[in-house]
Amino acid sequence: MQNVTCVELRMDAQAVAELAFAQLMTTFNALGGSEETDTDSGNITRVAWFEVAEDTQAQYQRLTTAALVLGAKASQFHITTLNDDWATAWQKNWTAMPIGQSLCVRPSFCTALPDRAIDIVLDPGMAFGTGTHPTTFLCLEAVEDYCLKQTPQSLLDMGAGSGLLAITAAKMGALDIHAVDYDPISVEACEVNAAINGISLIALLGDVPPSHTFELVVANILIGPLLDMATPLAACVEKQLILSGVLISQVPSLIEAYAKAGLQHQQTNTREEWAAVVFSR
């Protein structure tokens, strides 16, 4: 997609909660989004791109009103129209990321890190899950920790998004991998990213857990769906379950729900205000 005009919304990360910004993107059908970190100050800016409406003035006003309603100050966000390729606008700010003991997650246009044994190539796109979000980071660490101790003979990535967690496990030797997501774009992203990384997995469209079991189950979604599917998702677990996409304050309700479903809480890892919770059978 070259020379595409789009509307860009840039907002300070401190302006509104991350989930609120994600909801704004969903409400206005964002083409894509990114987070940019200033290497000098450490300040984070969230960016979203939207297809240009026929009435751009009205579109600007709707986005402005939405941002203000969410609690952002006028000085904390900026809306403009770009006359270039939105899909590559963020590339100048992206680098390869070291995660855990051995992982490197990078877009194809970034050079691999030489001191990392597991190189995962993942070009950010419409599907969620690029490793930059704290919950994805926490899940990757937990997946790596499990795979370093034993090779999963089967794995389910529920709400797979880009397929990053499943692909990471596969690169560490996991077998019989299923990636499930309710969004057709995510299912396609899983297949494409798996091919880029030279691994095989089964990508399925669906919003409920499969009826059979897996040695390792991972789900990086949101607290609502995780609570709703507690019983069927717990039933999929043979040995270990890794859950994230939740705030630290939401962890007790998650532990209670999955304990009732027959699993034991093993540990909770945190990063910023987010948590990943590990359960075992």
C-alpha positions in Angstrom: 0.0 0.0 0.0 1.9 3.1 -1.2 1.1 6.8 -1.0 -2.1 6.2 1.0 -3.7 9.2 2.8 -4.8 8.5 6.3 -5.8 10.3 9.5 -3.3 9.9 12.3 -4.0 10.2 16.0 -1.0 10.6 18.4 -1.6 10.6 22.1 0.7 10.7 25.2 0.5 7.3 26.9 -0.2 9.0 30.2 -3.3 10.7 28.8 -5.7 7.7 29.0 -5.6 4.1 30.0 -4.2 1.7 27.4 -7.5 -0.3 27.3 -9.4 2.9 26.7 -7.1 3.8 23.8 -7.6 0.3 22.3 -11.4 0.8 22.6 -11.1 4.1 20.8 -9.2 2.3 18.0 -11.9 -0.4 17.8 -14.8 2.1 17.8 -13.4 4.1 14.9 -12.2 1.1 12.9 -8.4 1.9 13.1 -6.3 0.6 10.2 -3.5 -0.1 12.7 -1.6 1.3 15.6 1.7 1.4 17.3 3.6 2.6 20.4 6.6 4.8 20.1 9.2 5.4 22.8 11.4 8.4 22.9 14.9 7.0 23.5 16.0 10.2 25.3 13.1 10.9 27.6 11.5 7.5 27.8 8.1 9.0 27.0 5.7 6.8 25.2 3.3 7.9 22.5 0.4 5.8 21.3 -0.5 6.1 17.6 -3.5 5.0 15.6 -4.3 5.4 11.9 -7.7 5.7 10.4 -9.1 5.7 6.8 -9.9 9.2 5.7 -13.7 10.0 5.9 -15.4 12.1 3.2 -15.9 14.8 5.8 -12.5 15.1 7.4 -13.5 18.0 9.6 -16.3 16.0 11.1 -13.9 13.0 11.5 -11.4 15.2 13.4 -14.2 16.4 15.7 -15.4 12.9 16.5 -11.9 11.8 17.3 -11.3 14.9 19.4 -14.5 14.5 21.3 -13.8 10.8 22.0 -10.3 11.6 23.3 -11.6 14.3 25.6 -14.4 12.1 26.9 -11.8 9.5 27.8 -10.1 12.1 29.9 -7.2 13.3 27.6 -6.3 16.9 27.7 -6.2 18.8 24.4 -2.4 19.2 24.8 -1.9 15.5 25.1 -3.0 14.4 21.6 -2.7 15.6 18.0 -4.7 14.6 14.9 -3.4 15.1 11.4 -3.7 13.8 7.9 -0.7 11.8 6.4 -0.1 11.7 2.7 2.2 8.7 2.9 2.1 5.0 3.7 0.6 4.6 7.2 1.8 1.0 7.2 5.5 2.0 7.3 5.1 5.3 9.3 6.2 3.6 12.6 9.2 1.6 11.3 11.8 4.3 12.2 11.0 3.7 15.9 11.1 -0.1 16.0 14.0 -2.2 17.2 14.7 -5.9 17.9 13.6 -6.8 21.5 15.5 -9.1 23.8 13.0 -11.0 26.0 13.7 -13.5 28.7 16.9 -15.5 28.6 17.0 -16.4 24.9 14.3 -14.7 22.9 14.6 -12.0 20.3 11.3 -10.6 18.8 11.8 -8.4 15.7 10.2 -7.1 12.6 11.8 -8.3 9.3 13.4 -4.9 8.7 15.4 -5.1 12.0 18.6 -7.0 12.4 18.6 -10.1 14.7 20.4 -9.8 18.1 23.5 -12.0 17.9 23.4 -13.1 21.5 19.9 -14.5 21.3 19.3 -18.2 20.5 15.6 -17.9 19.5 14.9 -15.4 16.7 11.2 -14.7 16.1 10.3 -12.5 13.1 7.0 -10.8 13.4 5.9 -7.9 11.3 3.3 -5.8 13.2 0.0 -5.6 11.4 -3.7 -5.6 12.0 -3.5 -8.6 14.4 -2.5 -7.9 18.1 0.6 -9.3 19.7 4.0 -7.9 18.8 5.8 -8.4 22.1 5.8 -4.7 23.0 2.9 -4.8 25.5 3.7 -5.8 29.1 1.3 -8.7 29.0 2.8 -10.2 25.9 6.2 -9.7 27.3 5.2 -11.6 30.5 3.6 -14.4 28.5 6.7 -14.8 26.4 8.8 -15.1 29.5 6.5 -17.7 31.0 6.4 -19.7 27.8 10.2 -19.7 27.6 10.5 -20.7 31.2 8.2 -23.8 30.6 9.9 -24.8 27.4 13.4 -24.6 28.8 12.4 -27.1 31.5 10.5 -29.5 29.2 9.3 -29.6 25.6 5.5 -29.3 25.3 4.1 -32.2 23.4 1.0 -30.1 22.6 0.1 -26.4 23.0 -3.0 -24.3 22.7 -2.8 -20.5 22.1 -6.3 -19.2 22.8 -7.0 -15.8 21.4 -3.7 -16.1 19.5 -3.7 -12.7 17.7 -0.5 -12.6 15.7 0.4 -16.1 16.8 3.5 -14.8 18.6 3.2 -17.1 21.7 2.5 -20.2 19.6 5.4 -19.4 17.3 7.8 -18.8 20.1 6.9 -22.2 21.7 7.3 -23.9 18.3 10.7 -22.4 17.9 11.6 -23.8 21.3 10.5 -27.3 20.2 6.8 -27.5 21.1 4.7 -29.9 19.1 1.1 -30.2 18.0 0.4 -26.5 18.2 -3.1 -25.0 17.8 -3.8 -21.3 17.6 -7.4 -20.2 18.0 -8.9 -16.7 17.4 -12.3 -15.3 16.8 -11.0 -12.8 14.2 -10.3 -14.1 10.6 -7.5 -11.5 10.3 -5.7 -13.0 13.3 -6.1 -16.5 11.9 -4.5 -15.4 8.7 -1.8 -13.6 10.6 -1.0 -16.7 12.5 -0.6 -18.7 9.3 1.5 -16.0 7.6 3.8 -15.5 10.6 4.2 -19.2 11.1 5.4 -19.5 7.5 7.8 -16.6 7.9 9.4 -18.4 10.9 9.4 -21.8 9.3 7.2 -23.5 11.8 3.9 -25.4 11.5 0.8 -24.8 13.5 -3.0 -25.3 13.1 -4.8 -21.9 13.0 -8.5 -22.1 13.7 -11.3 -19.6 13.7 -13.4 -19.7 16.9 -14.3 -18.1 20.2 -14.5 -21.1 22.5 -11.7 -23.5 23.6 -11.4 -26.8 21.8 -12.9 -29.9 23.4 -9.6 -31.8 23.7 -6.6 -31.2 26.0 -3.1 -29.7 25.6 0.0 -30.0 27.8 0.5 -26.2 27.8 -2.3 -23.7 27.3 -1.7 -19.9 26.9 -4.2 -17.1 26.7 -3.4 -13.4 26.6 -6.8 -11.8 26.2 -8.8 -9.7 28.6 -10.3 -10.3 32.1 -13.9 -10.6 30.8 -13.3 -13.4 28.3 -10.9 -15.2 30.6 -13.5 -15.3 33.4 -16.3 -16.3 30.9 -14.3 -19.3 29.6 -12.7 -20.4 32.9 -14.4 -23.8 32.9 -13.9 -24.9 29.3 -10.4 -23.4 29.1 -9.3 -25.1 32.4 -10.7 -28.3 31.0 -8.1 -28.1 28.1 -5.1 -28.0 30.5 -3.1 -31.2 31.0 -0.2 -29.6 32.9 0.1 -25.8 32.8 -2.0 -22.7 32.0 -0.6 -19.2 31.4 -3.0 -16.3 31.5 -2.5 -12.6 30.9 -4.1 -9.5 29.6 -5.2 -8.6 33.1 -4.4 -5.8 35.5 -2.8 -6.7 38.9 -6.0 -5.6 40.6 -7.9 -8.3 38.6 -5.7 -11.2 39.6 -7.7 -12.3 42.7 -10.9 -12.8 40.6 -8.9 -14.8 38.0 -7.3 -17.1 40.6 -10.7 -17.7 42.2 -12.4 -18.6 38.9 -9.7 -21.0 37.8 -9.4 -22.6 41.2 -13.1 -23.4 41.1 -12.4 -24.9 37.6 -9.9 -27.3 39.2 -6.5 -25.6 38.7 -3.9 -24.6 41.2 -2.4 -21.1 41.3 1.4 -21.4 40.9 2.7 -17.9 40.5 1.9 -14.3 39.4 4.4 -12.2 37.5 4.0 -8.5 37.0 5.2 -5.8 34.8 4.1 -2.2 35.2 0.4 -2.5 36.2 -0.1 -5.8 34.3 0.1 -9.4 35.4 0.5 -12.9 34.0 -0.8 -15.7 36.1 0.4 -19.3 36.0 -1.7 -22.3 37.0 -1.1 -26.1 37.0 -3.2 -29.2 36.9 
